[in-house]
């Protein structure tokens, strides 16, 4: 079986953020960094590929697939921010409706810039996501 690609890289998070071309994306990344740290209580670490994750837990699916991942994470991609939360959590649809301009994918929420969303709503989403994940995978 091949080694998992999604794992901590040991890269410096601040250096990574400071290497982003867009100054606004750097500023927004530091805002997200503080928010995610506050909600999770974990220090950030770089995960492959270019994802800033908070905390680590081991999961096992009913299918038998297993691995390690972070409780919450984000990635300042060139076009949009990818926000990685639990796939299900309390009041998810209601909060998404209140979040502001965003799109969703199978595993994440995409936002162009933080000015497009309500950070208080995002904080509640992060808290609810964290609560849900901790109920299944305690620290």
DSSP file (Angstrom, degrees, kcal/mol; ACC not computed):
  #  RESIDUE AA STRUCTURE BP1 BP2  ACC     N-H-->O    O-->H-N    N-H-->O    O-->H-N    TCO  KAPPA ALPHA  PHI   PSI    X-CA   Y-CA   Z-CA
    1    1 A X              0   0    0      0, 0.0     2,-0.1     0, 0.0     0, 0.0   0.000 360.0 360.0 360.0 137.6    0.0    0.0    0.0
    2    2 A X        -     0   0    0      1,-0.1     2,-0.1     0, 0.0     3,-0.1  -0.372 360.0 -97.8 -77.2 155.9    1.4    3.4   -0.9
    3    3 A X        -     0   0    0      1,-0.1     2,-0.1    -2,-0.1    -1,-0.1  -0.407  45.8 -97.9 -70.7 146.9    2.1    6.1    1.7
    4    4 A X        -     0   0    0      1,-0.1    -1,-0.1    -2,-0.1    63,-0.0  -0.421  24.5-157.4 -66.3 136.5   -0.6    8.7    2.3
    5    5 A X  S    S+     0   0    0      1,-0.1     2,-1.2    -2,-0.1    43,-0.2   0.829  78.2  77.7 -81.9 -34.3    0.1   12.0    0.5
    6    6 A X  S    S+     0   0    0     41,-0.1     2,-0.3    43,-0.0    62,-0.3  -0.643  71.1 114.2 -81.6  99.1   -2.1   14.1    2.8
    7    7 A X  S    S-     0   0    0     -2,-1.2    41,-2.5    41,-0.1    62,-0.0  -0.974  73.7 -70.8-157.1 162.9    0.2   14.5    5.8
    8    8 A X  B     -A   47   0A   0     -2,-0.3    39,-0.3    39,-0.2    38,-0.0  -0.318  35.8-163.8 -60.4 142.9    2.1   17.2    7.7
    9    9 A X        -     0   0    0     37,-2.5    38,-0.1     2,-0.1    -1,-0.1   0.651  29.4-126.0-103.3 -19.4    5.1   18.6    5.8
   10   10 A X        +     0   0    0     36,-0.7    37,-0.1     1,-0.3    -2,-0.1   0.402  60.7 143.4  84.9  -4.0    7.0   20.3    8.5
   11   11 A X        -     0   0    0     35,-0.2    35,-0.7     1,-0.1     2,-0.5  -0.298  60.8 -99.7 -65.9 155.9    7.1   23.5    6.5
   12   12 A X     >  -     0   0    0      1,-0.1     4,-2.1    33,-0.1     5,-0.1  -0.670  25.2-151.4 -80.6 125.2    6.7   26.8    8.4
   13   13 A X  H  > S+     0   0    0     -2,-0.5     4,-2.5     2,-0.2     5,-0.2   0.917  94.3  48.8 -64.5 -46.3    3.2   28.2    8.2
   14   14 A X  H  > S+     0   0    0      1,-0.2     4,-2.7     2,-0.2    -1,-0.2   0.916 111.3  50.1 -63.5 -42.8    4.1   31.9    8.5
   15   15 A X  H  > S+     0   0    0      2,-0.2     4,-1.0     1,-0.2    -1,-0.2   0.905 110.3  51.6 -61.2 -40.4    6.7   31.5    5.8
   16   16 A X  H >< S+     0   0    0     -4,-2.1     3,-0.7     2,-0.2     4,-0.4   0.950 111.8  45.4 -60.6 -49.1    4.2   29.8    3.6
   17   17 A X  H >< S+     0   0    0     -4,-2.5     3,-1.6     1,-0.2    -2,-0.2   0.915 111.0  53.1 -61.8 -42.9    1.6   32.6    4.1
   18   18 A X  H 3< S+     0   0    0     -4,-2.7    -1,-0.2     1,-0.3    -2,-0.2   0.697 102.0  61.1 -66.9 -17.6    4.2   35.3    3.5
   19   19 A X  T << S+     0   0    0     -4,-1.0    -1,-0.3    -3,-0.7    -2,-0.2   0.538  77.1 112.8 -85.3  -6.5    5.2   33.7    0.2
   20   20 A X    <   -     0   0    0     -3,-1.6     6,-0.1    -4,-0.4    -3,-0.0  -0.476  67.6-138.2 -68.5 134.1    1.7   34.2   -1.2
   21   21 A X  S    S+     0   0    0     -2,-0.2     2,-0.5     4,-0.1    -1,-0.1   0.878  82.7  74.9 -62.4 -41.6    1.7   36.7   -4.1
   22   22 A X     >  -     0   0    0      1,-0.2     4,-1.8     2,-0.0     5,-0.1  -0.627  65.5-157.0 -81.7 122.5   -1.4   38.6   -3.1
   23   23 A X  H  > S+     0   0    0     -2,-0.5     4,-2.3     1,-0.2    -1,-0.2   0.893  96.6  51.6 -63.0 -40.2   -1.0   40.9   -0.2
   24   24 A X  H  > S+     0   0    0      1,-0.2     4,-2.9     2,-0.2     5,-0.2   0.898 107.8  51.8 -64.8 -39.3   -4.7   40.8    0.5
   25   25 A X  H  > S+     0   0    0      2,-0.2     4,-2.1     1,-0.2    -1,-0.2   0.861 108.9  51.7 -65.5 -34.5   -4.7   37.0    0.5
   26   26 A X  H  X S+     0   0    0     -4,-1.8     4,-2.1     2,-0.2    -2,-0.2   0.943 111.2  46.8 -62.9 -48.1   -1.8   37.1    3.0
   27   27 A X  H  X S+     0   0    0     -4,-2.3     4,-1.8     1,-0.2    -2,-0.2   0.936 113.9  47.3 -60.5 -48.1   -3.8   39.4    5.3
   28   28 A X  H  X S+     0   0    0     -4,-2.9     4,-2.5     1,-0.2    -1,-0.2   0.872 109.0  55.7 -61.6 -37.0   -6.9   37.2    5.0
   29   29 A X  H  X S+     0   0    0     -4,-2.1     4,-2.6     1,-0.2    -1,-0.2   0.891 106.6  49.3 -64.2 -39.7   -4.8   34.1    5.7
   30   30 A X  H  X S+     0   0    0     -4,-2.1     4,-2.1     2,-0.2    -1,-0.2   0.863 109.6  52.3 -68.8 -34.2   -3.5   35.6    8.9
   31   31 A X  H  X S+     0   0    0     -4,-1.8     4,-2.3     2,-0.2    -2,-0.2   0.944 112.7  44.9 -62.8 -47.6   -7.1   36.4   10.0
   32   32 A X  H  X S+     0   0    0     -4,-2.5     4,-3.1     1,-0.2     5,-0.3   0.892 109.1  57.3 -63.0 -39.4   -8.1   32.8    9.3
   33   33 A X  H  X S+     0   0    0     -4,-2.6     4,-2.1     1,-0.2    -1,-0.2   0.938 110.2  43.2 -56.2 -49.2   -5.0   31.5   11.1
   34   34 A X  H  X S+     0   0    0     -4,-2.1     4,-2.4     2,-0.2    -1,-0.2   0.905 115.2  49.4 -64.1 -42.5   -6.0   33.4   14.2
   35   35 A X  H  X S+     0   0    0     -4,-2.3     4,-2.3     2,-0.2    -2,-0.2   0.932 112.6  45.8 -64.5 -47.1   -9.7   32.3   14.0
   36   36 A X  H  X S+     0   0    0     -4,-3.1     4,-2.5     2,-0.2     6,-0.4   0.883 113.3  50.5 -65.5 -38.4   -8.9   28.6   13.4
   37   37 A X  H  X S+     0   0    0     -4,-2.1     4,-2.7    -5,-0.3    -1,-0.2   0.923 110.7  50.0 -63.0 -44.1   -6.4   28.6   16.3
   38   38 A X  H  < S+     0   0    0     -4,-2.4    -2,-0.2     1,-0.2    -1,-0.2   0.924 115.7  41.6 -60.3 -46.3   -8.9   30.3   18.6
   39   39 A X  H  < S+     0   0    0     -4,-2.3    -2,-0.2     1,-0.2    -1,-0.2   0.901 124.8  33.5 -71.4 -42.1  -11.6   27.7   17.7
   40   40 A X  H  < S-     0   0    0     -4,-2.5    -2,-0.2    -5,-0.2    -3,-0.2   0.812  87.6-139.1 -87.0 -30.7   -9.5   24.6   17.7
   41   41 A X     <  +     0   0    0     -4,-2.7     2,-0.3    -5,-0.3    -4,-0.1   0.554  65.8 118.9  77.9   7.4   -6.9   25.4   20.4
   42   42 A X        -     0   0    0     -6,-0.4    -1,-0.3    -5,-0.2     2,-0.2  -0.786  68.4-117.9-106.7 149.3   -4.3   23.8   18.1
   43   43 A X        -     0   0    0     -2,-0.3    12,-0.7    -3,-0.1     2,-0.1  -0.579  41.3-106.6 -75.7 146.5   -1.2   25.3   16.6
   44   44 A X  E     - B   0  54A   0     -2,-0.2     2,-0.3    10,-0.2    10,-0.2  -0.395  36.8-175.2 -74.0 152.5   -1.3   25.3   12.8
   45   45 A X  E     - B   0  53A   0      8,-2.1     8,-2.9    10,-0.1     2,-0.3  -0.992  28.7-108.9-144.2 149.4    0.8   23.0   10.7
   46   46 A X  E     - B   0  52A   0    -35,-0.7   -37,-2.5    -2,-0.3   -36,-0.7  -0.589  33.7-169.5 -77.9 134.6    1.4   22.7    7.0
   47   47 A X  E  >  -AB   8  51A   0      4,-3.5     4,-2.5    -2,-0.3     2,-0.3  -0.903  36.3 -67.8-118.9 150.7   -0.1   19.6    5.4
   48   48 A X  T  4 S+     0   0    0    -41,-2.5   -41,-0.1    -2,-0.3     4,-0.0  -0.637 115.8  30.0 -76.2 136.3    0.5   18.4    1.8
   49   49 A X  T  4 S-     0   0    0     -2,-0.3    -1,-0.3   -43,-0.1   -43,-0.0   0.316 128.7 -65.2-101.0 113.4   -0.5   20.1   -0.5
   50   50 A X  T  4 S+     0   0    0      1,-0.2     2,-0.4    -3,-0.1    26,-0.2   0.834  87.9 140.1  57.4  40.1   -0.4   23.7    0.8
   51   51 A X  E  <  -B   47   0A   0     -4,-2.5    -4,-3.5    24,-0.1     2,-0.7  -0.936  47.1-143.5-114.7 136.8   -3.1   23.2    3.4
   52   52 A X  E     -BC  46  74A   0     22,-3.2    22,-1.9    -2,-0.4     2,-0.2  -0.887  28.9-172.9-100.5 111.2   -2.9   24.7    6.9
   53   53 A X  E     -BC  45  73A   0     -8,-2.9    -8,-2.1    -2,-0.7     2,-0.5  -0.691  18.9-147.3-109.8 158.4   -4.4   22.2    9.3
   54   54 A X  E     -BC  44  72A   0     18,-2.3    17,-1.5    -2,-0.2    18,-1.0  -0.967  63.8 -18.5-129.8 114.2   -5.2   22.4   13.0
   55   55 A X        -     0   0    0    -12,-0.7     2,-0.4    -2,-0.5    17,-0.1   0.058  69.1-115.2  76.2 167.7   -4.9   19.3   15.2
   56   56 A X        +     0   0    0     14,-0.2     2,-0.3    15,-0.1    14,-0.2  -0.999  29.2 172.5-142.9 138.4   -4.7   15.7   14.0
   57   57 A X  E     -G   69   0B   0     12,-2.5    12,-2.2    -2,-0.4     2,-0.5  -0.974  29.4-122.3-140.7 159.3   -6.9   12.7   14.5
   58   58 A X  E     -G   68   0B   0     -2,-0.3     2,-0.3    10,-0.2    10,-0.2  -0.878  29.8-166.1-102.2 129.2   -7.1    9.2   13.1
   59   59 A X  E     -G   67   0B   0      8,-2.7     8,-1.8    -2,-0.5     2,-0.4  -0.827  12.2-166.7-114.9 154.3  -10.2    8.2   11.3
   60   60 A X  E     -G   66   0B   0     -2,-0.3     6,-0.2     6,-0.2     2,-0.1  -0.963  14.2-150.4-137.8 120.8  -11.6    4.8   10.2
   61   61 A X    >   -     0   0    0      4,-3.3     3,-2.0    -2,-0.4    -2,-0.0  -0.458  30.8-108.9 -84.6 161.5  -14.5    4.6    7.8
   62   62 A X  T 3  S+     0   0    0      1,-0.3    -1,-0.1    -2,-0.1     0, 0.0   0.803 120.0  63.1 -56.8 -29.3  -17.0    1.7    7.7
   63   63 A X  T 3  S-     0   0    0      2,-0.1    -1,-0.3     1,-0.1     3,-0.1   0.630 120.6-109.6 -71.4 -13.2  -15.4    0.6    4.4
   64   64 A X  S <  S+     0   0    0     -3,-2.0    -2,-0.1     1,-0.4     2,-0.1   0.218  75.2 136.2 100.7 -14.6  -12.1    0.0    6.4
   65   65 A X        +     0   0    0     -5,-0.1    -4,-3.3     1,-0.0    -1,-0.4  -0.441  29.8 172.4 -66.1 139.4  -10.3    3.0    4.8
   66   66 A X  E     +G   60   0B   0     -6,-0.2     2,-0.3    -2,-0.1    -6,-0.2  -0.955  10.7 133.2-146.7 164.8   -8.4    4.9    7.4
   67   67 A X  E     -G   59   0B   0     -8,-1.8    -8,-2.7    -2,-0.3     2,-0.4  -0.978  46.6 -79.8 176.8-171.2   -5.9    7.7    7.8
   68   68 A X  E     +G   58   0B   0     -2,-0.3     2,-0.3   -62,-0.3   -10,-0.2  -0.919  44.5 157.3-117.8 143.8   -4.9   10.9    9.6
   69   69 A X  E     -G   57   0B   0    -12,-2.2   -12,-2.5    -2,-0.4     2,-0.2  -0.923  39.4 -92.5-152.2 175.6   -6.3   14.3    9.0
   70   70 A X        -     0   0    0     -2,-0.3   -14,-0.2   -14,-0.2   -15,-0.2  -0.624  25.6-127.0 -94.6 155.6   -6.7   17.7   10.7
   71   71 A X  S    S-     0   0    0    -17,-1.5     2,-0.3     1,-0.2   -16,-0.1   0.927  94.6  -0.3 -65.3 -45.1   -9.8   18.7   12.7
   72   72 A X  E    S+C   54   0A   0    -18,-1.0   -18,-2.3   -17,-0.1     2,-0.3  -0.968  75.1 168.1-140.9 154.5  -10.1   21.9   10.6
   73   73 A X  E     -CD  53  84A   0     11,-1.8    11,-3.2    -2,-0.3     2,-0.3  -0.988  14.2-163.6-159.8 163.2   -8.0   23.4    7.8
   74   74 A X  E     -CD  52  83A   0    -22,-1.9   -22,-3.2    -2,-0.3     2,-0.4  -0.983   6.1-155.7-148.0 159.7   -7.9   26.0    5.1
   75   75 A X  E     - D   0  82A   0      7,-2.4     7,-2.6    -2,-0.3     2,-1.9  -0.977  15.8-141.9-138.5 124.0   -5.8   26.6    2.0
   76   76 A X  E     - D   0  81A   0     -2,-0.4     5,-0.2   -26,-0.2   -47,-0.0  -0.563  34.2-173.8 -83.1  78.2   -5.2   30.0    0.4
   77   77 A X        -     0   0    0     -2,-1.9   -27,-0.0     3,-1.0    -2,-0.0  -0.205  37.2-104.2 -68.9 164.1   -5.5   28.8   -3.2
   78   78 A X  S    S+     0   0    0      1,-0.2    -1,-0.1     3,-0.0     3,-0.1   0.916 117.1  27.1 -58.5 -46.4   -4.7   31.2   -6.0
   79   79 A X  S    S-     0   0    0      1,-0.2     2,-0.3     0, 0.0    -1,-0.2   0.912 132.0  -4.7 -84.6 -44.8   -8.3   31.8   -7.0
   80   80 A X  S    S-     0   0    0     -5,-0.1    -3,-1.0    33,-0.0     2,-0.4  -0.923  70.2 -99.4-145.0 163.8  -10.2   31.1   -3.8
   81   81 A X  E     -DE  76 111A   0     30,-3.7    30,-1.8    -2,-0.3     2,-0.6  -0.744  31.0-147.8 -83.1 137.2   -9.8   30.0   -0.2
   82   82 A X  E     -DE  75 110A   0     -7,-2.6    -7,-2.4    -2,-0.4     2,-0.6  -0.948  10.9-162.5-104.3 123.4  -10.7   26.4    0.5
   83   83 A X  E     -DE  74 109A   0     26,-3.0    26,-2.2    -2,-0.6     2,-0.7  -0.937   4.5-154.6-109.7 121.1  -12.1   25.9    4.0
   84   84 A X  E     +DE  73 108A   0    -11,-3.2   -11,-1.8    -2,-0.6     2,-0.2  -0.857  28.3 151.6-103.5 111.4  -12.1   22.3    5.2
   85   85 A X        -     0   0    0     -2,-0.7   -13,-0.1    22,-0.5    41,-0.1  -0.695  54.7 -66.7-123.6 176.4  -14.8   21.6    7.8
   86   86 A X        -     0   0    0     -2,-0.2    -1,-0.1     1,-0.1     3,-0.1  -0.331  44.1-123.6 -61.2 150.4  -16.7   18.4    8.8
   87   87 A X  S    S+     0   0    0      1,-0.2     2,-0.4    42,-0.1    -1,-0.1   0.807  97.0  27.5 -69.3 -27.1  -19.0   17.3    6.0
   88   88 A X  S    S+     0   0    0     41,-0.1     2,-0.3     4,-0.0    -1,-0.2  -0.995  71.9 145.5-133.9 141.4  -21.9   17.4    8.5
   89   89 A X    >   -     0   0    0     -2,-0.4     3,-1.7    -3,-0.1    40,-0.1  -0.969  54.5 -59.3-164.9 165.3  -22.4   19.6   11.6
   90   90 A X  T 3  S-     0   0    0     38,-0.4    38,-0.1    -2,-0.3    39,-0.1  -0.207 116.8  -4.5 -54.9 130.5  -25.2   21.4   13.6
   91   91 A X  T 3> S+     0   0    0      1,-0.1     4,-2.8     3,-0.1     5,-0.3   0.717  83.5 151.7  61.6  26.3  -27.1   24.0   11.6
   92   92 A X  H <> S+     0   0    0     -3,-1.7     4,-2.7     1,-0.2     5,-0.2   0.933  70.1  41.8 -55.0 -54.3  -24.8   23.6    8.5
   93   93 A X  H  > S+     0   0    0      1,-0.2     4,-1.9     2,-0.2    -1,-0.2   0.899 115.5  50.2 -64.4 -40.9  -27.4   24.6    5.9
   94   94 A X  H  > S+     0   0    0      2,-0.2     4,-0.9     1,-0.2    -1,-0.2   0.921 113.8  45.6 -61.8 -44.8  -28.8   27.5    7.9
   95   95 A X  H >X S+     0   0    0     -4,-2.8     4,-1.2     1,-0.2     3,-0.5   0.884 109.1  54.7 -68.6 -39.3  -25.3   28.8    8.5
   96   96 A X  H 3X S+     0   0    0     -4,-2.7     4,-0.6    -5,-0.3     3,-0.4   0.894 105.3  54.4 -59.6 -38.2  -24.2   28.4    4.9
   97   97 A X  H 3< S+     0   0    0     -4,-1.9    -1,-0.2     1,-0.2    -2,-0.2   0.777 114.5  40.9 -65.9 -25.8  -27.3   30.5    3.9
   98   98 A X  H << S+     0   0    0     -4,-0.9    -1,-0.2    -3,-0.5    -2,-0.2   0.550  94.1  86.0 -96.1 -10.5  -26.0   33.2    6.3
   99   99 A X  H  < S-     0   0    0     -4,-1.2    19,-2.8    -3,-0.4     2,-0.3   0.861  86.3-130.6 -64.3 -40.3  -22.3   33.0    5.4
  100  100 A X  B  <  +H  117   0C   0     -4,-0.6     2,-0.4    17,-0.2    17,-0.2  -0.842  61.7   3.7 117.4-161.1  -22.2   35.3    2.4
  101  101 A X  S    S+     0   0    0     15,-1.8    11,-0.3    -2,-0.3     2,-0.3  -0.450  85.7 120.2 -69.3 116.5  -20.8   34.8   -1.0
  102  102 A X        -     0   0    0     -2,-0.4     2,-0.3     9,-0.1     9,-0.2  -0.967  45.9-140.9-161.0 169.0  -19.4   31.3   -1.3
  103  103 A X  E     -F  110   0A   0      7,-2.0     7,-3.3    -2,-0.3     2,-0.4  -0.921  20.0-137.3-132.0 163.3  -19.6   28.0   -3.2
  104  104 A X  E     -F  109   0A   0     -2,-0.3     5,-0.2     5,-0.2     2,-0.2  -0.920  14.4-173.3-124.8 151.2  -19.4   24.5   -1.9
  105  105 A X        -     0   0    0      3,-3.1     5,-0.0    -2,-0.4     0, 0.0  -0.590  49.8 -81.5-121.6-172.0  -17.7   21.3   -3.0
  106  106 A X  S    S+     0   0    0     -2,-0.2     3,-0.0     1,-0.2    -2,-0.0   0.899 125.7  14.3 -61.4 -41.4  -17.8   17.8   -1.7
  107  107 A X  S    S+     0   0    0      1,-0.0   -22,-0.5   -23,-0.0     2,-0.3   0.436 124.8  30.9-117.6  -1.5  -15.3   18.4    1.1
  108  108 A X  E     -E   84   0A   0    -24,-0.2    -3,-3.1   -21,-0.0     2,-0.4  -0.935  62.9-116.9-153.1 173.7  -15.0   22.2    1.4
  109  109 A X  E     -EF  83 104A   0    -26,-2.2   -26,-3.0    -2,-0.3     2,-0.5  -0.948  28.7-149.2-114.5 134.8  -16.3   25.7    1.2
  110  110 A X  E     +EF  82 103A   0     -7,-3.3    -7,-2.0    -2,-0.4     2,-0.4  -0.905  17.5 174.7-110.3 132.2  -14.8   28.1   -1.3
  111  111 A X  E     -E   81   0A   0    -30,-1.8   -30,-3.7    -2,-0.5    -9,-0.1  -0.995  26.8-147.6-132.7 142.0  -14.6   31.9   -0.7
  112  112 A X  S    S-     0   0    0     -2,-0.4     2,-0.3   -11,-0.3    -1,-0.1   0.951  81.2 -15.6 -69.8 -50.1  -12.9   34.5   -2.9
  113  113 A X    >   -     0   0    0    -33,-0.1     3,-1.8   -32,-0.1    -1,-0.3  -0.982  64.3-110.5-153.9 157.2  -12.0   36.8    0.0
  114  114 A X  G >  S+     0   0    0     -2,-0.3     3,-1.7     1,-0.3     5,-0.1   0.776 111.0  70.1 -65.8 -25.6  -13.0   37.3    3.6
  115  115 A X  G 3  S+     0   0    0      1,-0.3    -1,-0.3     3,-0.1     4,-0.0   0.711  92.7  61.8 -62.6 -18.2  -14.7   40.6    2.9
  116  116 A X  G <  S+     0   0    0     -3,-1.8   -15,-1.8   -15,-0.1     2,-0.3   0.585 103.9  53.3 -82.6 -11.0  -17.4   38.4    1.0
  117  117 A X  B <  S-H  100   0C   0     -3,-1.7     2,-0.7    -4,-0.2   -17,-0.2  -0.812  84.1-109.1-128.1 164.3  -18.4   36.5    4.2
  118  118 A X     >  -     0   0    0    -19,-2.8     4,-2.2    -2,-0.3     3,-0.3  -0.828  24.4-159.7 -91.1 111.4  -19.6   37.1    7.7
  119  119 A X  H  > S+     0   0    0     -2,-0.7     4,-2.5     1,-0.2    -1,-0.2   0.789  90.0  58.1 -66.6 -28.0  -16.7   36.0   10.0
  120  120 A X  H  > S+     0   0    0      2,-0.2     4,-2.0     1,-0.2    -1,-0.2   0.904 108.2  46.5 -66.8 -39.7  -19.1   35.6   13.0
  121  121 A X  H  > S+     0   0    0     -3,-0.3     4,-2.4     2,-0.2    -2,-0.2   0.921 111.7  51.4 -66.2 -43.6  -21.1   33.0   11.0
  122  122 A X  H  X S+     0   0    0     -4,-2.2     4,-2.8     1,-0.2    -2,-0.2   0.917 107.7  53.0 -59.2 -42.6  -17.8   31.3    9.9
  123  123 A X  H  X S+     0   0    0     -4,-2.5     4,-2.6     1,-0.2    -1,-0.2   0.919 109.1  48.7 -59.7 -43.6  -16.7   31.1   13.5
  124  124 A X  H  X S+     0   0    0     -4,-2.0     4,-2.8     2,-0.2    -1,-0.2   0.904 111.0  51.1 -62.3 -40.7  -20.0   29.4   14.5
  125  125 A X  H  X S+     0   0    0     -4,-2.4     4,-2.6     2,-0.2    -2,-0.2   0.923 110.6  48.4 -62.1 -43.9  -19.5   27.0   11.6
  126  126 A X  H  X S+     0   0    0     -4,-2.8     4,-2.7     2,-0.2    -2,-0.2   0.918 112.5  48.6 -62.5 -43.6  -16.0   26.2   12.7
  127  127 A X  H  X S+     0   0    0     -4,-2.6     4,-2.6     2,-0.2    -2,-0.2   0.928 113.7  46.0 -62.2 -45.3  -17.2   25.7   16.3
  128  128 A X  H  X S+     0   0    0     -4,-2.8     4,-2.3     2,-0.2   -38,-0.4   0.886 113.6  49.4 -66.8 -38.4  -20.0   23.4   15.2
  129  129 A X  H  X S+     0   0    0     -4,-2.6     4,-2.6    -5,-0.2     5,-0.2   0.926 112.1  48.1 -64.0 -45.2  -17.7   21.5   12.9
  130  130 A X  H  X S+     0   0    0     -4,-2.7     4,-2.9    -5,-0.2     5,-0.2   0.920 111.0  50.9 -62.0 -44.7  -15.2   21.0   15.6
  131  131 A X  H  X S+     0   0    0     -4,-2.6     4,-1.6     1,-0.2    -1,-0.2   0.918 111.7  48.0 -58.9 -44.8  -17.9   19.9   18.1
  132  132 A X  H  X S+     0   0    0     -4,-2.3     4,-0.9     2,-0.2    -2,-0.2   0.938 114.3  44.9 -63.0 -48.2  -19.2   17.3   15.6
  133  133 A X  H >X S+     0   0    0     -4,-2.6     4,-3.3     1,-0.2     3,-0.8   0.913 111.3  52.8 -66.1 -41.9  -15.7   15.9   14.8
  134  134 A X  H 3< S+     0   0    0     -4,-2.9    -1,-0.2     1,-0.2    -2,-0.2   0.818 102.0  60.3 -63.5 -29.3  -14.7   15.8   18.5
  135  135 A X  H 3< S+     0   0    0     -4,-1.6    -1,-0.2    -5,-0.2     3,-0.2   0.811 117.7  31.0 -66.9 -28.1  -17.8   13.8   19.3
  136  136 A X  H << S+     0   0    0     -4,-0.9     2,-0.3    -3,-0.8    -2,-0.2   0.783 135.3  26.3 -95.8 -33.8  -16.6   11.1   16.9
  137  137 A X  S  < S-     0   0    0     -4,-3.3    -1,-0.2    -5,-0.2    -2,-0.2  -0.717  81.1-159.0-134.2  80.4  -12.8   11.6   17.3
  138  138 A X              0   0    0     -2,-0.3    -3,-0.1    -3,-0.2    -4,-0.0  -0.129 360.0 360.0 -60.5 156.4  -11.9   13.0   20.7
  139  139 A X              0   0    0    -82,-0.1    -1,-0.2    -5,-0.0   -83,-0.1   0.493 360.0 360.0 -61.3 360.0   -8.6   14.7   21.3
